[in-house]
Amino acid sequence: MKKLLTIMLSVAFILSACAADADPESLESEQADQSTSEEPAEAEKTEKTEDPESVEDESKEQEESTDSTEPEEEENSDSGEEAATEDSDVEAEESEEETVEASGNEGASEEETKEEQTSNVGLKAYMPKEPMTKTFMQNDEYEAVYEIVDIQGDYVQQVITFGDMVTLQVLQWTEGTVSVVYEEFNPEDTASMLGGFKPVETVDVLIDVTQSSQSDSSFKLIDDKQTTSTPVRDFENVLVVQKIEKADSSGAEVRSTFHYAPDYGLIKEKIEDKGENGYTMNSKLIDIK
């Protein structure tokens, strides 16, 4: 027992000596460090627990600023939409004006084209393509026979027999005119004379489409795409020309309307004398050989 007590006392003495040797300055520095580390934590807590009223004021200011910017954006958006609408309206008006102008130009070009076609029909397309004999009936009573004797170059020789009257004619066809350049009544010989033929003068102009568009011209182009019906058949793309002249005896107006078919020449004719003792003569094709 005495030894045990002696040992315990020795341990207690050693422990107390160690505690006395510890450096009081280090203990103070450790305590200072601990207090320093605790201060930021407390500062953070203080910052986090700031006055709630100030936080609310800041949030209200942010909301007000947001509200104040939103109308500006809406105004900008509205003004942009109005500007876009005005631009689209202006573009629509310009488009309509361009459309009207284009249609006007198109109408004008169509009229110009029509006038061109009127003055440049190309009458040679209506020449008889080969010798043939065409028989016409006048007013359903009298027959007239047109015999195409020969065709050379621009010239067509024909012999017209109407009752006892025989007429030999040479027609000259150009792109714009058809003219009688030789005429003989009751000839002794009706054979072709075109081999060395040279016209001396123009006896009569049957068609002149080069002047048909002029107001003072005696010729008027009625149509160049007409379909004309005859007892023989229907002819398409028929040229219809009207000639107006004065009668030699009475001075009354005489209106002649001619129908020419491509490759066949004359297929129909109508003559109207407007004088006091006027008459109307209709001649239509009834046979081709």
Secondary structure by P-SEA (a helix, b strand, c coil): caaaaaaaaaaaaaaaaaaaaccaaaaaaaaaaaaaaaaaaaaaaaaaaccaaaaaaaaaaaaaaaaaaaaaaaaaaaaaaaaaaaaaaaaaaaaaaaaaaaaaaaaaaaaaaaaaaaacccccccccccbbbbbbbccccbbbbbbbccccccbbbbbbbcccbbbbbbbbbcccccccccccccccccccccccccccccccccccccccccccccbbbcccbbbbbcccccccbbbbbbbbbbbcccccbbbbbbbbcccccccbbbbbbcccccbbbbbbbcccc
